């Protein structure tokens, strides 16, 4: 299988399954007031760099970063790998791609919000292995008992 990760529009016609699965996972065990995901139309802005991983042309993963008000700080958004494609390093490949693209765009710090629920155990472990550390809420967030905030310097 050939994996290609590239910047795409989040409103691409063949991305519906990725967004449906991502939305279902976010709503599985997180209270609605603690869900901070962006839908495809919200991701379709100049402040967001959205990426799709494709195997033999099929979309299997997505990830993005969103510029914050500080131009050197960005937030990771919409990281998702289809369940049937997990366990093969796609999450790590997407995270590395997002970090490299953010660095190339002048971002010095990437931060993220993820859940504390069991659904997010693998995501938290991925970020920890990649060097992210727990931090407090950042731009636009509040101290939410259902959220865990992490950050990493890219310099």
N, C-alpha and C positions, 0 to 999 in steps of 0.2 A: 504494500500500500504506500502511496505517495502522499505525504502531508504537506499542504501549502497553507501558510497563514498570511493573510493580506488584509489591508484596510478596505472596508466595504461600507456600503450604506446599510444602516440597521433596518431599513424598510424594504430590503430585498425580498422578492417574492418567495424564495425557498427557505426563509429563515423562520417560518411560522412554528415549526415543531420545536426548534431551540427555545423560542420565547414562551411557547405553551408549557414546556417542561420546566423552564426556569421559574415561571410564574407559579406553577403547581408546587414546586419545591419550596418557594418562599412562603406560600400560604399553608404548607403542610402542618406546621406546628408553631408558627409565629403569630402573635396577636396582630391584627390589621394595623394598629397604630404604631407598630414597631417594624413594619415592612418599608424599606427605603429603596426598593428597586425602581428603575426607570423603564417605562415601556419603550417600544421601538421609536415612536414619534418623539418622545422626550430625549432619546439618544441621538436623534437626527438634527444636531446643532453643530455649529463650528467649534464650540468648546469641547466637544467629545470626539475622541479618536476611537473608532469602533473597528474591531478585527474579527474575522471569521477564519476558523481552521477547517480546511476541507481535505477529505481523503477521497481520492479519485473523483473529485468534483462535488462530492456530497458534503454539506455543512454538518460538522460533528461537534463543534465547540465555538464559543464566542467569548470575547473579553473586550474591555474598553478602559480608557482613562478619561477623566473629565478635568479640565483645567479649573482651578479654584481662583478666588480673587487675587491671591498671591501668585504671580505667573511662574514661580519656581516650585509650586506645590500643586499636586493633582491627586485625584481620588480614583481608585480602581472601581469600576462598575461592571455589572452584568457578566461576571465570570461564570460560565456554565459549560459542562461537557455532557453530551447525551449519555444516559446510563449505560447503554450498550457499548459505548466506546471508552468507558472508564477502565482504569487499571493498566493503561499502556503509556502513561507519561504525558498525555495530552494537556492536562492541567498545568504541569510544570512547563511544557513547551509554550503554552499560551501566556503564562505569567512572565516567562523570560522575554517573550516577544513584546508584551505590553511594557515591561520595564525598559527594554532597549529603545522602543519607540518613544516613550516618555523622556528618556535621557536625551535622545536625539532632538526632541522638541524643547529642550532647555529646562526640563523638570529636574529639580534637585531632591525632591522628597515626594514619595508616594504614600498615601494613607488609604485606609479602607475601613468599612463598617461591615461586620458579619454578625451572625446570630450566635447566641450561647446555647441554643437547643441542640439535641443530638444530630439533627440533620446537617449541622455545620462542622462536625468533628473533623472530617477529612479536609475541609477547606482551611480550618484553623491550623491543622498540622502542616499543610502545604505552605502556608504563609510563614509559620515558625521556621520550617526547614530552609526557607528562602531568605531568612534574616529579618523578618518583620518582628517588631516588638510591640507589646501592649502600650497604648497611650490613652489619653483622655479624648473626649469628643472634640471634633474639629469642625470647621466651617459648616454651619447649617444643622448640626446635630446637637443633642442634649444628652444628659446622663440618663440613659435608658437601661433598665435592668435586663432587657432582652437583647442588648447590643454589646458587642466587643469591638473596640477600636484598636487598630494596629497601624504602625508606620515604619518606613524604612528610608534611610538616606541613599540616594543614588549616586552620590559623589564620593 
